[in-house]
């Protein structure tokens, strides 16, 4: 049955799951019927936040301890109102270093993790499979991107470092997915198929009801004409 301009939304045949790599990539940034992003996209944001937090702690905590220690060593000859004032001054010096160096590490680690995850996720979605090569390529690309300002030698070094990072990181993620019984891509493919089959069954059921009602109406009209 062809849909007219006044056809009700959702009455048409359900759209089948994405079949090509580009269609699956576009789906990453599209909300579903419940206005939710795909799990892969949500994981990108979660990973970026976690990486930023880890980077801040990694850079900030040592800087806090070092700055506090340096302040105490420099201030032996200074006069403070009381012990609490001295402790607060040392903490303020440490806090300034915590914020300064924590931010330096935070945005770098978050950016590296975000680019790495976007490339590896994009490759997995496009190819519709999760392999070590996806993570190796993502690591090499991200490492080269971060070191490209150092010239060809820096580019090559960054590529090698990124690849060396991507292989074990990818192996760990694949192992974790193996413990769960299926990779994220396999789970996504299964959910797409199940949702499509459910929508198709509902559409066929509504179509059968519509055809029965139409046939009943035609029979009723035919009976009236005979009378």
PyMOL CGO cylinders between C-alpha atoms (Angstrom):
from pymol import cmd
from pymol.cgo import CYLINDER

trace = [
    CYLINDER, 0.00, 0.00, 0.00, 1.38, 3.38, -0.96, 0.3, 1, 1, 1, 1, 1, 1,
    CYLINDER, 1.38, 3.38, -0.96, 1.63, 6.05, 1.70, 0.3, 1, 1, 1, 1, 1, 1,
    CYLINDER, 1.63, 6.05, 1.70, -0.31, 9.23, 1.00, 0.3, 1, 1, 1, 1, 1, 1,
    CYLINDER, -0.31, 9.23, 1.00, 0.40, 12.70, 2.30, 0.3, 1, 1, 1, 1, 1, 1,
    CYLINDER, 0.40, 12.70, 2.30, -1.85, 12.05, 5.27, 0.3, 1, 1, 1, 1, 1, 1,
    CYLINDER, -1.85, 12.05, 5.27, -0.41, 8.69, 6.20, 0.3, 1, 1, 1, 1, 1, 1,
    CYLINDER, -0.41, 8.69, 6.20, 0.13, 8.20, 9.89, 0.3, 1, 1, 1, 1, 1, 1,
    CYLINDER, 0.13, 8.20, 9.89, 3.74, 8.33, 11.11, 0.3, 1, 1, 1, 1, 1, 1,
    CYLINDER, 3.74, 8.33, 11.11, 5.22, 4.90, 11.60, 0.3, 1, 1, 1, 1, 1, 1,
    CYLINDER, 5.22, 4.90, 11.60, 2.67, 3.16, 9.32, 0.3, 1, 1, 1, 1, 1, 1,
    CYLINDER, 2.67, 3.16, 9.32, 5.21, 2.62, 6.55, 0.3, 1, 1, 1, 1, 1, 1,
    CYLINDER, 5.21, 2.62, 6.55, 7.44, -0.43, 6.36, 0.3, 1, 1, 1, 1, 1, 1,
    CYLINDER, 7.44, -0.43, 6.36, 10.24, -0.25, 8.98, 0.3, 1, 1, 1, 1, 1, 1,
    CYLINDER, 10.24, -0.25, 8.98, 13.63, 0.84, 7.72, 0.3, 1, 1, 1, 1, 1, 1,
    CYLINDER, 13.63, 0.84, 7.72, 16.09, -2.10, 7.72, 0.3, 1, 1, 1, 1, 1, 1,
    CYLINDER, 16.09, -2.10, 7.72, 19.32, -1.86, 9.76, 0.3, 1, 1, 1, 1, 1, 1,
    CYLINDER, 19.32, -1.86, 9.76, 22.27, -0.04, 8.15, 0.3, 1, 1, 1, 1, 1, 1,
    CYLINDER, 22.27, -0.04, 8.15, 23.98, -2.21, 5.58, 0.3, 1, 1, 1, 1, 1, 1,
    CYLINDER, 23.98, -2.21, 5.58, 27.03, -0.13, 4.59, 0.3, 1, 1, 1, 1, 1, 1,
    CYLINDER, 27.03, -0.13, 4.59, 29.89, 1.25, 6.64, 0.3, 1, 1, 1, 1, 1, 1,
    CYLINDER, 29.89, 1.25, 6.64, 28.92, 4.88, 6.00, 0.3, 1, 1, 1, 1, 1, 1,
    CYLINDER, 28.92, 4.88, 6.00, 25.35, 4.23, 7.13, 0.3, 1, 1, 1, 1, 1, 1,
    CYLINDER, 25.35, 4.23, 7.13, 26.61, 2.70, 10.37, 0.3, 1, 1, 1, 1, 1, 1,
    CYLINDER, 26.61, 2.70, 10.37, 28.93, 5.67, 10.93, 0.3, 1, 1, 1, 1, 1, 1,
    CYLINDER, 28.93, 5.67, 10.93, 26.08, 8.14, 10.46, 0.3, 1, 1, 1, 1, 1, 1,
    CYLINDER, 26.08, 8.14, 10.46, 24.01, 6.17, 12.94, 0.3, 1, 1, 1, 1, 1, 1,
    CYLINDER, 24.01, 6.17, 12.94, 26.63, 6.82, 15.64, 0.3, 1, 1, 1, 1, 1, 1,
    CYLINDER, 26.63, 6.82, 15.64, 25.47, 10.45, 15.89, 0.3, 1, 1, 1, 1, 1, 1,
    CYLINDER, 25.47, 10.45, 15.89, 21.74, 9.86, 15.56, 0.3, 1, 1, 1, 1, 1, 1,
    CYLINDER, 21.74, 9.86, 15.56, 19.35, 9.51, 18.49, 0.3, 1, 1, 1, 1, 1, 1,
    CYLINDER, 19.35, 9.51, 18.49, 16.98, 6.57, 18.66, 0.3, 1, 1, 1, 1, 1, 1,
    CYLINDER, 16.98, 6.57, 18.66, 13.22, 6.68, 19.29, 0.3, 1, 1, 1, 1, 1, 1,
    CYLINDER, 13.22, 6.68, 19.29, 13.89, 7.32, 22.99, 0.3, 1, 1, 1, 1, 1, 1,
    CYLINDER, 13.89, 7.32, 22.99, 16.21, 10.23, 22.14, 0.3, 1, 1, 1, 1, 1, 1,
    CYLINDER, 16.21, 10.23, 22.14, 19.27, 8.26, 23.25, 0.3, 1, 1, 1, 1, 1, 1,
    CYLINDER, 19.27, 8.26, 23.25, 22.62, 8.08, 21.50, 0.3, 1, 1, 1, 1, 1, 1,
    CYLINDER, 22.62, 8.08, 21.50, 24.12, 4.66, 20.65, 0.3, 1, 1, 1, 1, 1, 1,
    CYLINDER, 24.12, 4.66, 20.65, 26.15, 2.98, 23.37, 0.3, 1, 1, 1, 1, 1, 1,
    CYLINDER, 26.15, 2.98, 23.37, 29.38, 3.46, 21.40, 0.3, 1, 1, 1, 1, 1, 1,
    CYLINDER, 29.38, 3.46, 21.40, 28.85, 7.23, 21.33, 0.3, 1, 1, 1, 1, 1, 1,
    CYLINDER, 28.85, 7.23, 21.33, 28.03, 7.38, 25.04, 0.3, 1, 1, 1, 1, 1, 1,
    CYLINDER, 28.03, 7.38, 25.04, 31.19, 5.40, 25.77, 0.3, 1, 1, 1, 1, 1, 1,
    CYLINDER, 31.19, 5.40, 25.77, 33.24, 8.00, 23.87, 0.3, 1, 1, 1, 1, 1, 1,
    CYLINDER, 33.24, 8.00, 23.87, 32.04, 10.75, 26.23, 0.3, 1, 1, 1, 1, 1, 1,
    CYLINDER, 32.04, 10.75, 26.23, 32.57, 8.57, 29.30, 0.3, 1, 1, 1, 1, 1, 1,
    CYLINDER, 32.57, 8.57, 29.30, 36.09, 7.65, 28.21, 0.3, 1, 1, 1, 1, 1, 1,
    CYLINDER, 36.09, 7.65, 28.21, 36.97, 11.30, 27.53, 0.3, 1, 1, 1, 1, 1, 1,
    CYLINDER, 36.97, 11.30, 27.53, 35.79, 12.35, 30.99, 0.3, 1, 1, 1, 1, 1, 1,
    CYLINDER, 35.79, 12.35, 30.99, 37.58, 9.47, 32.71, 0.3, 1, 1, 1, 1, 1, 1,
    CYLINDER, 37.58, 9.47, 32.71, 40.81, 10.13, 30.80, 0.3, 1, 1, 1, 1, 1, 1,
    CYLINDER, 40.81, 10.13, 30.80, 40.66, 13.81, 31.71, 0.3, 1, 1, 1, 1, 1, 1,
    CYLINDER, 40.66, 13.81, 31.71, 40.18, 12.97, 35.38, 0.3, 1, 1, 1, 1, 1, 1,
    CYLINDER, 40.18, 12.97, 35.38, 43.01, 10.43, 35.38, 0.3, 1, 1, 1, 1, 1, 1,
    CYLINDER, 43.01, 10.43, 35.38, 45.30, 12.88, 33.59, 0.3, 1, 1, 1, 1, 1, 1,
    CYLINDER, 45.30, 12.88, 33.59, 44.49, 15.61, 36.11, 0.3, 1, 1, 1, 1, 1, 1,
    CYLINDER, 44.49, 15.61, 36.11, 45.30, 13.33, 39.04, 0.3, 1, 1, 1, 1, 1, 1,
    CYLINDER, 45.30, 13.33, 39.04, 48.44, 12.03, 37.33, 0.3, 1, 1, 1, 1, 1, 1,
    CYLINDER, 48.44, 12.03, 37.33, 49.80, 15.50, 36.70, 0.3, 1, 1, 1, 1, 1, 1,
    CYLINDER, 49.80, 15.50, 36.70, 48.28, 17.32, 39.65, 0.3, 1, 1, 1, 1, 1, 1,
    CYLINDER, 48.28, 17.32, 39.65, 49.03, 15.11, 42.65, 0.3, 1, 1, 1, 1, 1, 1,
    CYLINDER, 49.03, 15.11, 42.65, 52.84, 14.92, 42.18, 0.3, 1, 1, 1, 1, 1, 1,
    CYLINDER, 52.84, 14.92, 42.18, 52.88, 18.66, 41.46, 0.3, 1, 1, 1, 1, 1, 1,
    CYLINDER, 52.88, 18.66, 41.46, 50.90, 19.33, 44.65, 0.3, 1, 1, 1, 1, 1, 1,
    CYLINDER, 50.90, 19.33, 44.65, 53.31, 17.31, 46.79, 0.3, 1, 1, 1, 1, 1, 1,
    CYLINDER, 53.31, 17.31, 46.79, 56.39, 18.81, 45.12, 0.3, 1, 1, 1, 1, 1, 1,
    CYLINDER, 56.39, 18.81, 45.12, 55.15, 22.42, 45.40, 0.3, 1, 1, 1, 1, 1, 1,
    CYLINDER, 55.15, 22.42, 45.40, 54.13, 21.98, 49.03, 0.3, 1, 1, 1, 1, 1, 1,
    CYLINDER, 54.13, 21.98, 49.03, 57.51, 20.49, 49.90, 0.3, 1, 1, 1, 1, 1, 1,
    CYLINDER, 57.51, 20.49, 49.90, 59.35, 23.26, 48.04, 0.3, 1, 1, 1, 1, 1, 1,
    CYLINDER, 59.35, 23.26, 48.04, 57.30, 25.93, 49.82, 0.3, 1, 1, 1, 1, 1, 1,
    CYLINDER, 57.30, 25.93, 49.82, 58.14, 24.48, 53.23, 0.3, 1, 1, 1, 1, 1, 1,
    CYLINDER, 58.14, 24.48, 53.23, 61.84, 24.35, 52.37, 0.3, 1, 1, 1, 1, 1, 1,
    CYLINDER, 61.84, 24.35, 52.37, 61.84, 27.97, 51.15, 0.3, 1, 1, 1, 1, 1, 1,
    CYLINDER, 61.84, 27.97, 51.15, 59.85, 29.41, 54.04, 0.3, 1, 1, 1, 1, 1, 1,
    CYLINDER, 59.85, 29.41, 54.04, 62.01, 28.37, 56.99, 0.3, 1, 1, 1, 1, 1, 1,
    CYLINDER, 62.01, 28.37, 56.99, 63.04, 31.97, 57.60, 0.3, 1, 1, 1, 1, 1, 1,
    CYLINDER, 63.04, 31.97, 57.60, 59.59, 33.49, 57.07, 0.3, 1, 1, 1, 1, 1, 1,
    CYLINDER, 59.59, 33.49, 57.07, 57.29, 34.55, 59.87, 0.3, 1, 1, 1, 1, 1, 1,
    CYLINDER, 57.29, 34.55, 59.87, 53.69, 33.31, 60.05, 0.3, 1, 1, 1, 1, 1, 1,
    CYLINDER, 53.69, 33.31, 60.05, 50.93, 34.34, 62.41, 0.3, 1, 1, 1, 1, 1, 1,
    CYLINDER, 50.93, 34.34, 62.41, 50.54, 30.77, 63.65, 0.3, 1, 1, 1, 1, 1, 1,
    CYLINDER, 50.54, 30.77, 63.65, 50.98, 27.15, 62.61, 0.3, 1, 1, 1, 1, 1, 1,
    CYLINDER, 50.98, 27.15, 62.61, 47.60, 27.08, 60.85, 0.3, 1, 1, 1, 1, 1, 1,
    CYLINDER, 47.60, 27.08, 60.85, 48.62, 30.05, 58.70, 0.3, 1, 1, 1, 1, 1, 1,
    CYLINDER, 48.62, 30.05, 58.70, 51.82, 28.26, 57.66, 0.3, 1, 1, 1, 1, 1, 1,
    CYLINDER, 51.82, 28.26, 57.66, 49.93, 25.07, 56.81, 0.3, 1, 1, 1, 1, 1, 1,
    CYLINDER, 49.93, 25.07, 56.81, 47.34, 26.99, 54.78, 0.3, 1, 1, 1, 1, 1, 1,
    CYLINDER, 47.34, 26.99, 54.78, 50.05, 28.83, 52.85, 0.3, 1, 1, 1, 1, 1, 1,
    CYLINDER, 50.05, 28.83, 52.85, 51.74, 25.53, 52.01, 0.3, 1, 1, 1, 1, 1, 1,
    CYLINDER, 51.74, 25.53, 52.01, 48.41, 24.05, 50.88, 0.3, 1, 1, 1, 1, 1, 1,
    CYLINDER, 48.41, 24.05, 50.88, 47.66, 27.07, 48.69, 0.3, 1, 1, 1, 1, 1, 1,
    CYLINDER, 47.66, 27.07, 48.69, 51.04, 26.71, 46.99, 0.3, 1, 1, 1, 1, 1, 1,
    CYLINDER, 51.04, 26.71, 46.99, 50.36, 23.03, 46.40, 0.3, 1, 1, 1, 1, 1, 1,
    CYLINDER, 50.36, 23.03, 46.40, 46.84, 23.71, 45.15, 0.3, 1, 1, 1, 1, 1, 1,
    CYLINDER, 46.84, 23.71, 45.15, 48.07, 26.22, 42.58, 0.3, 1, 1, 1, 1, 1, 1,
    CYLINDER, 48.07, 26.22, 42.58, 50.48, 23.62, 41.20, 0.3, 1, 1, 1, 1, 1, 1,
    CYLINDER, 50.48, 23.62, 41.20, 47.77, 20.95, 41.31, 0.3, 1, 1, 1, 1, 1, 1,
    CYLINDER, 47.77, 20.95, 41.31, 45.48, 23.07, 39.14, 0.3, 1, 1, 1, 1, 1, 1,
    CYLINDER, 45.48, 23.07, 39.14, 48.23, 24.25, 36.81, 0.3, 1, 1, 1, 1, 1, 1,
    CYLINDER, 48.23, 24.25, 36.81, 49.94, 20.95, 36.07, 0.3, 1, 1, 1, 1, 1, 1,
    CYLINDER, 49.94, 20.95, 36.07, 46.78, 18.88, 36.47, 0.3, 1, 1, 1, 1, 1, 1,
    CYLINDER, 46.78, 18.88, 36.47, 45.13, 20.86, 33.67, 0.3, 1, 1, 1, 1, 1, 1,
    CYLINDER, 45.13, 20.86, 33.67, 48.20, 20.46, 31.44, 0.3, 1, 1, 1, 1, 1, 1,
    CYLINDER, 48.20, 20.46, 31.44, 48.01, 16.69, 31.72, 0.3, 1, 1, 1, 1, 1, 1,
    CYLINDER, 48.01, 16.69, 31.72, 44.23, 16.50, 31.77, 0.3, 1, 1, 1, 1, 1, 1,
    CYLINDER, 44.23, 16.50, 31.77, 43.49, 18.03, 28.39, 0.3, 1, 1, 1, 1, 1, 1,
    CYLINDER, 43.49, 18.03, 28.39, 46.34, 16.16, 26.71, 0.3, 1, 1, 1, 1, 1, 1,
    CYLINDER, 46.34, 16.16, 26.71, 45.29, 12.75, 28.04, 0.3, 1, 1, 1, 1, 1, 1,
    CYLINDER, 45.29, 12.75, 28.04, 41.60, 13.45, 27.35, 0.3, 1, 1, 1, 1, 1, 1,
    CYLINDER, 41.60, 13.45, 27.35, 42.36, 14.56, 23.78, 0.3, 1, 1, 1, 1, 1, 1,
    CYLINDER, 42.36, 14.56, 23.78, 44.58, 11.55, 23.11, 0.3, 1, 1, 1, 1, 1, 1,
    CYLINDER, 44.58, 11.55, 23.11, 41.98, 9.13, 24.50, 0.3, 1, 1, 1, 1, 1, 1,
    CYLINDER, 41.98, 9.13, 24.50, 39.13, 10.81, 22.59, 0.3, 1, 1, 1, 1, 1, 1,
    CYLINDER, 39.13, 10.81, 22.59, 40.91, 10.71, 19.23, 0.3, 1, 1, 1, 1, 1, 1,
    CYLINDER, 40.91, 10.71, 19.23, 42.08, 7.14, 19.83, 0.3, 1, 1, 1, 1, 1, 1,
    CYLINDER, 42.08, 7.14, 19.83, 38.58, 5.97, 20.78, 0.3, 1, 1, 1, 1, 1, 1,
    CYLINDER, 38.58, 5.97, 20.78, 36.89, 7.84, 17.93, 0.3, 1, 1, 1, 1, 1, 1,
    CYLINDER, 36.89, 7.84, 17.93, 39.20, 6.30, 15.33, 0.3, 1, 1, 1, 1, 1, 1,
    CYLINDER, 39.20, 6.30, 15.33, 39.07, 2.77, 16.77, 0.3, 1, 1, 1, 1, 1, 1,
    CYLINDER, 39.07, 2.77, 16.77, 35.29, 2.93, 17.22, 0.3, 1, 1, 1, 1, 1, 1,
    CYLINDER, 35.29, 2.93, 17.22, 34.84, 4.38, 13.73, 0.3, 1, 1, 1, 1, 1, 1,
    CYLINDER, 34.84, 4.38, 13.73, 36.91, 1.60, 12.18, 0.3, 1, 1, 1, 1, 1, 1,
    CYLINDER, 36.91, 1.60, 12.18, 35.05, -1.09, 14.14, 0.3, 1, 1, 1, 1, 1, 1,
    CYLINDER, 35.05, -1.09, 14.14, 31.67, 0.36, 13.15, 0.3, 1, 1, 1, 1, 1, 1,
    CYLINDER, 31.67, 0.36, 13.15, 32.65, 0.87, 9.50, 0.3, 1, 1, 1, 1, 1, 1,
    CYLINDER, 32.65, 0.87, 9.50, 34.12, -2.62, 9.14, 0.3, 1, 1, 1, 1, 1, 1,
    CYLINDER, 34.12, -2.62, 9.14, 31.40, -4.12, 11.37, 0.3, 1, 1, 1, 1, 1, 1,
    CYLINDER, 31.40, -4.12, 11.37, 33.98, -6.08, 13.36, 0.3, 1, 1, 1, 1, 1, 1,
    CYLINDER, 33.98, -6.08, 13.36, 36.40, -5.45, 16.22, 0.3, 1, 1, 1, 1, 1, 1,
    CYLINDER, 36.40, -5.45, 16.22, 40.02, -6.47, 15.63, 0.3, 1, 1, 1, 1, 1, 1,
    CYLINDER, 40.02, -6.47, 15.63, 43.47, -5.65, 17.00, 0.3, 1, 1, 1, 1, 1, 1,
    CYLINDER, 43.47, -5.65, 17.00, 44.32, -3.89, 13.73, 0.3, 1, 1, 1, 1, 1, 1,
    CYLINDER, 44.32, -3.89, 13.73, 41.62, -1.29, 14.43, 0.3, 1, 1, 1, 1, 1, 1,
    CYLINDER, 41.62, -1.29, 14.43, 43.26, -0.32, 17.71, 0.3, 1, 1, 1, 1, 1, 1,
    CYLINDER, 43.26, -0.32, 17.71, 46.77, -0.46, 16.26, 0.3, 1, 1, 1, 1, 1, 1,
    CYLINDER, 46.77, -0.46, 16.26, 45.75, 1.89, 13.43, 0.3, 1, 1, 1, 1, 1, 1,
    CYLINDER, 45.75, 1.89, 13.43, 43.96, 4.21, 15.88, 0.3, 1, 1, 1, 1, 1, 1,
    CYLINDER, 43.96, 4.21, 15.88, 47.00, 4.32, 18.16, 0.3, 1, 1, 1, 1, 1, 1,
    CYLINDER, 47.00, 4.32, 18.16, 49.39, 4.96, 15.28, 0.3, 1, 1, 1, 1, 1, 1,
    CYLINDER, 49.39, 4.96, 15.28, 47.22, 7.75, 13.88, 0.3, 1, 1, 1, 1, 1, 1,
    CYLINDER, 47.22, 7.75, 13.88, 46.77, 9.44, 17.27, 0.3, 1, 1, 1, 1, 1, 1,
    CYLINDER, 46.77, 9.44, 17.27, 50.44, 9.19, 18.18, 0.3, 1, 1, 1, 1, 1, 1,
    CYLINDER, 50.44, 9.19, 18.18, 51.52, 10.60, 14.82, 0.3, 1, 1, 1, 1, 1, 1,
    CYLINDER, 51.52, 10.60, 14.82, 49.00, 13.43, 15.14, 0.3, 1, 1, 1, 1, 1, 1,
    CYLINDER, 49.00, 13.43, 15.14, 50.36, 14.42, 18.55, 0.3, 1, 1, 1, 1, 1, 1,
    CYLINDER, 50.36, 14.42, 18.55, 53.99, 14.43, 17.38, 0.3, 1, 1, 1, 1, 1, 1,
    CYLINDER, 53.99, 14.43, 17.38, 53.63, 15.79, 13.87, 0.3, 1, 1, 1, 1, 1, 1,
    CYLINDER, 53.63, 15.79, 13.87, 54.78, 19.27, 14.97, 0.3, 1, 1, 1, 1, 1, 1,
    CYLINDER, 54.78, 19.27, 14.97, 58.25, 17.78, 15.59, 0.3, 1, 1, 1, 1, 1, 1,
    CYLINDER, 58.25, 17.78, 15.59, 58.75, 16.96, 11.94, 0.3, 1, 1, 1, 1, 1, 1,
    CYLINDER, 58.75, 16.96, 11.94, 59.12, 13.66, 10.11, 0.3, 1, 1, 1, 1, 1, 1,
    CYLINDER, 59.12, 13.66, 10.11, 61.16, 12.06, 12.87, 0.3, 1, 1, 1, 1, 1, 1,
    CYLINDER, 61.16, 12.06, 12.87, 58.60, 13.03, 15.49, 0.3, 1, 1, 1, 1, 1, 1,
    CYLINDER, 58.60, 13.03, 15.49, 55.81, 11.80, 13.22, 0.3, 1, 1, 1, 1, 1, 1,
    CYLINDER, 55.81, 11.80, 13.22, 57.46, 8.39, 12.88, 0.3, 1, 1, 1, 1, 1, 1,
    CYLINDER, 57.46, 8.39, 12.88, 58.19, 8.19, 16.60, 0.3, 1, 1, 1, 1, 1, 1,
    CYLINDER, 58.19, 8.19, 16.60, 54.63, 9.12, 17.49, 0.3, 1, 1, 1, 1, 1, 1,
    CYLINDER, 54.63, 9.12, 17.49, 53.28, 6.54, 15.06, 0.3, 1, 1, 1, 1, 1, 1,
    CYLINDER, 53.28, 6.54, 15.06, 55.43, 3.79, 16.58, 0.3, 1, 1, 1, 1, 1, 1,
    CYLINDER, 55.43, 3.79, 16.58, 54.55, 4.81, 20.14, 0.3, 1, 1, 1, 1, 1, 1,
    CYLINDER, 54.55, 4.81, 20.14, 50.84, 4.99, 19.33, 0.3, 1, 1, 1, 1, 1, 1,
    CYLINDER, 50.84, 4.99, 19.33, 50.86, 1.61, 17.61, 0.3, 1, 1, 1, 1, 1, 1,
    CYLINDER, 50.86, 1.61, 17.61, 52.72, 0.06, 20.55, 0.3, 1, 1, 1, 1, 1, 1,
    CYLINDER, 52.72, 0.06, 20.55, 50.08, 1.54, 22.86, 0.3, 1, 1, 1, 1, 1, 1,
    CYLINDER, 50.08, 1.54, 22.86, 47.11, 0.56, 20.69, 0.3, 1, 1, 1, 1, 1, 1,
    CYLINDER, 47.11, 0.56, 20.69, 47.93, -3.15, 20.36, 0.3, 1, 1, 1, 1, 1, 1,
    CYLINDER, 47.93, -3.15, 20.36, 47.89, -4.06, 24.09, 0.3, 1, 1, 1, 1, 1, 1,
    CYLINDER, 47.89, -4.06, 24.09, 45.02, -1.65, 24.78, 0.3, 1, 1, 1, 1, 1, 1,
    CYLINDER, 45.02, -1.65, 24.78, 42.98, -3.27, 22.01, 0.3, 1, 1, 1, 1, 1, 1,
    CYLINDER, 42.98, -3.27, 22.01, 43.91, -6.74, 23.20, 0.3, 1, 1, 1, 1, 1, 1,
    CYLINDER, 43.91, -6.74, 23.20, 42.73, -5.90, 26.71, 0.3, 1, 1, 1, 1, 1, 1,
    CYLINDER, 42.73, -5.90, 26.71, 39.41, -4.51, 25.47, 0.3, 1, 1, 1, 1, 1, 1,
    CYLINDER, 39.41, -4.51, 25.47, 38.80, -7.50, 23.21, 0.3, 1, 1, 1, 1, 1, 1,
    CYLINDER, 38.80, -7.50, 23.21, 39.59, -9.84, 26.12, 0.3, 1, 1, 1, 1, 1, 1,
    CYLINDER, 39.59, -9.84, 26.12, 37.08, -8.00, 28.32, 0.3, 1, 1, 1, 1, 1, 1,
    CYLINDER, 37.08, -8.00, 28.32, 34.47, -8.25, 25.57, 0.3, 1, 1, 1, 1, 1, 1,
    CYLINDER, 34.47, -8.25, 25.57, 35.26, -11.96, 25.29, 0.3, 1, 1, 1, 1, 1, 1,
    CYLINDER, 35.26, -11.96, 25.29, 34.47, -12.41, 28.97, 0.3, 1, 1, 1, 1, 1, 1,
    CYLINDER, 34.47, -12.41, 28.97, 31.12, -10.70, 28.36, 0.3, 1, 1, 1, 1, 1, 1,
    CYLINDER, 31.12, -10.70, 28.36, 30.36, -13.21, 25.59, 0.3, 1, 1, 1, 1, 1, 1,
    CYLINDER, 30.36, -13.21, 25.59, 30.19, -10.74, 22.69, 0.3, 1, 1, 1, 1, 1, 1,
    CYLINDER, 30.19, -10.74, 22.69, 31.89, -7.60, 21.49, 0.3, 1, 1, 1, 1, 1, 1,
    CYLINDER, 31.89, -7.60, 21.49, 30.15, -4.24, 21.55, 0.3, 1, 1, 1, 1, 1, 1,
    CYLINDER, 30.15, -4.24, 21.55, 29.79, -4.41, 17.78, 0.3, 1, 1, 1, 1, 1, 1,
    CYLINDER, 29.79, -4.41, 17.78, 28.25, -7.88, 17.90, 0.3, 1, 1, 1, 1, 1, 1,
    CYLINDER, 28.25, -7.88, 17.90, 25.86, -6.71, 20.61, 0.3, 1, 1, 1, 1, 1, 1,
    CYLINDER, 25.86, -6.71, 20.61, 24.89, -3.68, 18.53, 0.3, 1, 1, 1, 1, 1, 1,
    CYLINDER, 24.89, -3.68, 18.53, 24.29, -5.82, 15.43, 0.3, 1, 1, 1, 1, 1, 1,
    CYLINDER, 24.29, -5.82, 15.43, 22.15, -8.27, 17.40, 0.3, 1, 1, 1, 1, 1, 1,
    CYLINDER, 22.15, -8.27, 17.40, 20.07, -5.48, 18.95, 0.3, 1, 1, 1, 1, 1, 1,
    CYLINDER, 20.07, -5.48, 18.95, 19.55, -3.86, 15.53, 0.3, 1, 1, 1, 1, 1, 1,
    CYLINDER, 19.55, -3.86, 15.53, 18.36, -7.16, 14.05, 0.3, 1, 1, 1, 1, 1, 1,
    CYLINDER, 18.36, -7.16, 14.05, 16.04, -7.93, 16.97, 0.3, 1, 1, 1, 1, 1, 1,
    CYLINDER, 16.04, -7.93, 16.97, 14.54, -4.42, 16.92, 0.3, 1, 1, 1, 1, 1, 1,
    CYLINDER, 14.54, -4.42, 16.92, 13.99, -4.57, 13.15, 0.3, 1, 1, 1, 1, 1, 1,
    CYLINDER, 13.99, -4.57, 13.15, 12.32, -7.98, 13.39, 0.3, 1, 1, 1, 1, 1, 1,
    CYLINDER, 12.32, -7.98, 13.39, 10.06, -6.71, 16.18, 0.3, 1, 1, 1, 1, 1, 1,
    CYLINDER, 10.06, -6.71, 16.18, 9.06, -3.59, 14.21, 0.3, 1, 1, 1, 1, 1, 1,
    CYLINDER, 9.06, -3.59, 14.21, 8.51, -5.66, 11.07, 0.3, 1, 1, 1, 1, 1, 1,
    CYLINDER, 8.51, -5.66, 11.07, 6.22, -8.06, 12.93, 0.3, 1, 1, 1, 1, 1, 1,
    CYLINDER, 6.22, -8.06, 12.93, 4.24, -5.14, 14.39, 0.3, 1, 1, 1, 1, 1, 1,
    CYLINDER, 4.24, -5.14, 14.39, 3.97, -3.51, 10.96, 0.3, 1, 1, 1, 1, 1, 1,
    CYLINDER, 3.97, -3.51, 10.96, 2.73, -6.72, 9.34, 0.3, 1, 1, 1, 1, 1, 1,
    CYLINDER, 2.73, -6.72, 9.34, 0.19, -7.14, 12.13, 0.3, 1, 1, 1, 1, 1, 1,
    CYLINDER, 0.19, -7.14, 12.13, -1.15, -3.60, 11.63, 0.3, 1, 1, 1, 1, 1, 1,
    CYLINDER, -1.15, -3.60, 11.63, -1.20, -4.13, 7.87, 0.3, 1, 1, 1, 1, 1, 1,
    CYLINDER, -1.20, -4.13, 7.87, -3.26, -7.32, 8.23, 0.3, 1, 1, 1, 1, 1, 1,
    CYLINDER, -3.26, -7.32, 8.23, -5.73, -5.54, 10.51, 0.3, 1, 1, 1, 1, 1, 1,
    CYLINDER, -5.73, -5.54, 10.51, -6.04, -2.68, 8.00, 0.3, 1, 1, 1, 1, 1, 1,
    CYLINDER, -6.04, -2.68, 8.00, -6.67, -5.10, 5.14, 0.3, 1, 1, 1, 1, 1, 1,
    CYLINDER, -6.67, -5.10, 5.14, -9.33, -6.96, 7.15, 0.3, 1, 1, 1, 1, 1, 1,
    CYLINDER, -9.33, -6.96, 7.15, -11.08, -3.70, 8.03, 0.3, 1, 1, 1, 1, 1, 1,
    CYLINDER, -11.08, -3.70, 8.03, -10.95, -2.58, 4.40, 0.3, 1, 1, 1, 1, 1, 1,
    CYLINDER, -10.95, -2.58, 4.40, -12.41, -5.88, 3.21, 0.3, 1, 1, 1, 1, 1, 1,
    CYLINDER, -12.41, -5.88, 3.21, -15.16, -5.69, 5.83, 0.3, 1, 1, 1, 1, 1, 1,
    CYLINDER, -15.16, -5.69, 5.83, -16.02, -2.14, 4.77, 0.3, 1, 1, 1, 1, 1, 1,
    CYLINDER, -16.02, -2.14, 4.77, -16.16, -3.15, 1.10, 0.3, 1, 1, 1, 1, 1, 1,
    CYLINDER, -16.16, -3.15, 1.10, -18.44, -6.09, 1.91, 0.3, 1, 1, 1, 1, 1, 1,
    CYLINDER, -18.44, -6.09, 1.91, -20.73, -3.82, 3.92, 0.3, 1, 1, 1, 1, 1, 1,
    CYLINDER, -20.73, -3.82, 3.92, -20.93, -1.29, 1.08, 0.3, 1, 1, 1, 1, 1, 1,
    CYLINDER, -20.93, -1.29, 1.08, -21.64, -4.08, -1.40, 0.3, 1, 1, 1, 1, 1, 1,
    CYLINDER, -21.64, -4.08, -1.40, -24.48, -5.35, 0.78, 0.3, 1, 1, 1, 1, 1, 1,
    CYLINDER, -24.48, -5.35, 0.78, -26.06, -1.88, 0.98, 0.3, 1, 1, 1, 1, 1, 1,
    CYLINDER, -26.06, -1.88, 0.98, -25.97, -1.50, -2.81, 0.3, 1, 1, 1, 1, 1, 1,
    CYLINDER, -25.97, -1.50, -2.81, -27.70, -4.85, -3.27, 0.3, 1, 1, 1, 1, 1, 1,
    CYLINDER, -27.70, -4.85, -3.27, -30.45, -3.74, -0.88, 0.3, 1, 1, 1, 1, 1, 1,
]
cmd.load_cgo(trace, "trace")
